[in-house]
Amino acid sequence: MVKVRNLTNSPFDLHGAEGMVRLPAFGEVEGEFTDDYLGILESSMAVEVIKDEAAEIGDGGESKSEDELTKLRADYLDVVGKRPFHGWTAAQLQEKIDAKLAS
């Protein structure tokens, strides 16, 4: 289960796994979304995607790598000033952060 928070004063229609979901202005919704669609949402500056930590821990150790990736994405945002491409791996993010800090 994923929670999506609207950071704007405009409502959005989201494409949930089971149909359309209305995200109210400055509101939140919980639902199931495809991984591809979550990638699009995570790259948006208009919404915040909050993943269920309990579900990640039960995925057989993936929570550590997801935590690392989340931290690197936040570091990239701080260093570069814009959100990273969601498809980048932890190694790619670290490389881009290091390159920016070196310049």
Backbone bond lengths (Angstrom), bond angles and torsions (degrees), N, CA, C in turn:
res aa  C-N    CA-C-N  psi(-1)  N-CA   C-N-CA  omega(-1)  CA-C   N-CA-C  phi
1 M - - - 1.450 - - 1.532 107.93 -
2 V 1.308 115.72 135.02 1.453 122.37 -177.98 1.525 108.88 -122.72
3 K 1.326 115.60 140.08 1.457 120.71 176.16 1.530 107.99 -106.38
4 V 1.321 116.25 134.76 1.458 121.59 178.55 1.522 107.70 -119.31
5 R 1.332 116.02 126.38 1.462 122.36 -179.53 1.528 109.36 -109.30
6 N 1.319 116.12 129.32 1.467 122.48 178.49 1.522 108.56 -83.10
7 L 1.314 117.92 125.37 1.460 123.21 -179.23 1.529 111.77 -98.59
8 T 1.321 116.89 6.61 1.466 121.10 -176.62 1.526 110.30 -121.43
9 N 1.323 114.79 172.60 1.461 119.54 178.37 1.535 111.95 -96.49
10 S 1.318 116.83 22.93 1.471 121.95 176.98 1.525 109.34 -121.44
11 P 1.328 118.32 134.97 1.462 119.55 176.81 1.532 110.77 -73.33
12 F 1.324 116.22 156.89 1.460 122.46 178.78 1.521 109.52 -130.05
13 D 1.315 116.81 148.86 1.458 122.73 168.56 1.515 106.72 -99.99
14 L 1.327 116.57 118.24 1.453 122.09 -179.83 1.518 109.84 -101.10
15 H 1.327 116.38 151.13 1.457 121.84 179.47 1.524 108.95 -93.73
16 G 1.319 116.82 92.34 1.458 121.96 177.47 1.512 110.93 -76.06
17 A 1.326 116.20 165.20 1.460 121.05 179.72 1.528 111.45 -63.82
18 E 1.330 117.07 -24.49 1.458 120.90 -178.25 1.528 112.55 -114.13
19 G 1.317 118.35 17.61 1.455 121.62 179.01 1.518 111.44 131.44
20 M 1.316 115.23 -173.92 1.464 121.40 -177.60 1.526 111.04 -72.54
21 V 1.330 115.25 143.97 1.458 122.67 178.24 1.518 107.51 -128.93
22 R 1.316 118.02 128.27 1.472 122.18 178.98 1.527 109.00 -87.26
23 L 1.332 116.19 123.35 1.460 123.09 175.79 1.523 107.64 -102.90
24 P 1.346 117.64 108.54 1.467 119.45 -176.80 1.528 112.44 -68.79
25 A 1.318 116.21 160.06 1.458 121.77 177.09 1.524 109.40 -57.57
26 F 1.321 116.93 130.15 1.459 124.73 -178.22 1.525 112.72 53.46
27 G 1.332 118.16 22.28 1.458 122.50 -178.34 1.510 112.08 -107.86
28 E 1.332 115.06 -174.41 1.454 122.55 -179.98 1.518 109.64 -134.98
29 V 1.324 115.80 151.06 1.462 122.24 170.90 1.520 108.53 -138.10
30 E 1.326 115.18 151.97 1.455 121.22 173.32 1.510 108.09 -113.42
31 G 1.315 116.91 142.23 1.445 119.67 179.32 1.510 112.20 -176.74
32 E 1.308 114.21 -178.96 1.461 122.29 176.86 1.523 108.06 -104.17
33 F 1.334 115.71 132.18 1.452 121.90 179.91 1.518 108.44 -134.43
34 T 1.319 117.02 151.56 1.460 119.87 177.29 1.529 109.64 -68.54
35 D 1.318 116.33 156.61 1.460 120.76 -179.59 1.525 111.86 -61.02
36 D 1.323 116.76 -40.20 1.464 120.60 179.36 1.523 110.81 -62.25
37 Y 1.325 116.59 -43.88 1.466 120.67 -179.08 1.530 110.44 -68.26
38 L 1.327 117.24 -36.75 1.463 119.80 176.29 1.523 110.84 -62.62
39 G 1.322 116.80 -36.19 1.465 120.07 176.49 1.513 111.56 -61.30
40 I 1.311 116.15 -40.96 1.470 120.46 177.67 1.522 110.11 -65.28
41 L 1.331 116.68 -44.95 1.464 120.44 -179.44 1.530 111.48 -63.50
42 E 1.344 116.58 -40.84 1.463 120.09 -178.84 1.525 112.06 -66.38
43 S 1.312 117.57 -27.33 1.470 119.68 179.35 1.526 111.95 -84.03
44 S 1.314 116.79 -7.66 1.465 121.07 -179.36 1.520 110.75 -81.61
45 M 1.309 115.54 141.98 1.465 120.49 175.98 1.532 110.91 -86.36
46 A 1.327 117.49 -5.75 1.461 121.97 -175.48 1.525 113.03 -88.89
47 V 1.330 117.33 -20.58 1.460 120.23 -178.11 1.528 110.30 -133.67
48 E 1.332 114.61 160.71 1.459 121.58 174.74 1.518 107.10 -119.83
49 V 1.328 117.30 130.37 1.457 122.41 178.97 1.520 108.09 -100.20
50 I 1.335 115.78 125.45 1.464 121.90 -178.96 1.520 106.81 -118.26
51 K 1.324 115.98 111.85 1.459 120.56 -178.24 1.520 109.88 -87.25
52 D 1.324 115.99 149.69 1.457 123.17 179.47 1.526 108.55 -73.76
53 E 1.330 116.72 112.29 1.464 121.46 -177.32 1.521 111.90 -63.02
54 A 1.320 118.76 -36.24 1.461 121.47 -178.64 1.525 110.99 -62.99
55 A 1.316 116.99 -38.87 1.459 120.49 178.99 1.521 111.30 -67.55
56 E 1.325 117.34 -36.68 1.462 120.46 -179.59 1.516 111.53 -68.20
57 I 1.323 117.69 -37.62 1.452 120.84 -178.54 1.528 109.75 -65.69
58 G 1.317 117.54 -34.01 1.452 121.20 179.76 1.517 114.00 -77.73
59 D 1.303 119.35 1.17 1.459 122.47 -177.06 1.525 113.16 -87.22
60 G 1.315 118.02 16.23 1.455 119.70 176.91 1.510 113.72 79.68
61 G 1.317 118.88 43.39 1.451 122.36 174.00 1.503 115.62 90.62
62 E 1.300 119.15 5.01 1.453 120.40 -179.41 1.519 112.52 -73.27
63 S 1.328 117.94 -16.46 1.455 119.87 -175.47 1.529 111.33 -63.61
64 K 1.334 117.71 -33.89 1.462 119.69 179.14 1.524 111.02 -65.23
65 S 1.325 117.24 -45.57 1.461 119.42 -179.85 1.526 110.80 -68.42
66 E 1.344 117.28 -35.40 1.464 120.39 176.59 1.526 110.11 -67.04
67 D 1.332 117.63 -39.11 1.457 120.63 177.42 1.525 110.74 -62.93
68 E 1.323 116.22 -41.38 1.462 121.11 178.30 1.526 110.46 -63.35
69 L 1.324 116.02 -45.13 1.459 121.06 179.92 1.528 110.85 -64.13
70 T 1.322 117.29 -41.35 1.464 121.54 177.68 1.522 110.60 -61.99
71 K 1.337 116.97 -42.55 1.469 120.66 179.11 1.527 110.49 -65.44
72 L 1.319 117.54 -43.03 1.462 120.64 179.41 1.529 111.39 -64.57
73 R 1.331 116.99 -37.48 1.475 119.62 176.61 1.518 110.76 -63.50
74 A 1.326 116.81 -40.93 1.469 120.48 177.93 1.526 110.50 -66.58
75 D 1.332 117.03 -40.61 1.468 120.99 177.38 1.523 110.65 -62.36
76 Y 1.335 116.84 -42.62 1.464 121.36 178.70 1.524 110.16 -60.49
77 L 1.317 116.21 -44.40 1.464 120.56 178.78 1.526 110.69 -60.36
78 D 1.333 117.50 -42.19 1.462 121.47 179.05 1.527 112.06 -65.96
79 V 1.326 116.43 -42.94 1.465 120.81 -174.55 1.535 111.97 -77.94
80 V 1.322 116.41 -45.64 1.465 121.03 -173.22 1.527 111.78 -90.61
81 G 1.326 116.36 -31.32 1.454 119.86 179.23 1.522 114.28 92.96
82 K 1.335 117.25 9.05 1.465 120.77 175.32 1.525 107.76 -147.54
83 R 1.326 115.15 160.98 1.460 120.26 -178.39 1.529 111.04 -71.59
84 P 1.329 116.49 143.61 1.464 119.56 179.22 1.517 111.74 -78.19
85 F 1.323 115.60 160.63 1.455 122.22 172.63 1.524 108.21 -65.21
86 H 1.333 116.41 130.37 1.463 120.56 -174.29 1.524 113.08 -65.09
87 G 1.295 118.45 -24.46 1.455 121.44 -177.54 1.525 114.60 -79.98
88 W 1.325 118.36 -6.41 1.462 120.35 -179.76 1.519 110.80 -71.00
89 T 1.313 115.69 142.24 1.461 121.45 176.16 1.523 109.18 -81.59
90 A 1.333 115.72 171.31 1.466 120.87 178.15 1.531 110.33 -60.47
91 A 1.317 116.97 -40.40 1.464 120.90 -179.88 1.533 110.82 -64.61
92 Q 1.336 116.92 -42.18 1.464 120.03 178.72 1.529 111.11 -64.71
93 L 1.325 116.49 -42.51 1.462 119.82 178.67 1.530 110.80 -61.42
94 Q 1.343 116.19 -46.29 1.454 120.28 -179.50 1.523 111.04 -61.53
95 E 1.324 116.61 -40.26 1.463 121.40 178.42 1.533 111.26 -61.58
96 K 1.325 116.86 -43.73 1.461 121.32 -178.80 1.532 110.94 -69.81
97 I 1.326 117.73 -37.45 1.461 121.59 176.52 1.526 109.99 -63.93
98 D 1.347 116.01 -46.82 1.471 120.43 179.46 1.527 111.35 -60.88
99 A 1.341 116.89 -41.24 1.455 120.85 -179.67 1.529 110.63 -64.49
100 K 1.310 117.32 -41.02 1.461 120.61 179.72 1.516 111.23 -67.36
101 L 1.342 116.96 -40.43 1.459 120.35 179.21 1.534 111.53 -68.27
102 A 1.331 116.80 -29.22 1.469 121.17 -179.51 1.524 111.47 -75.75
103 S 1.325 117.61 -23.33 1.472 119.26 -176.61 1.509 111.74 -85.71
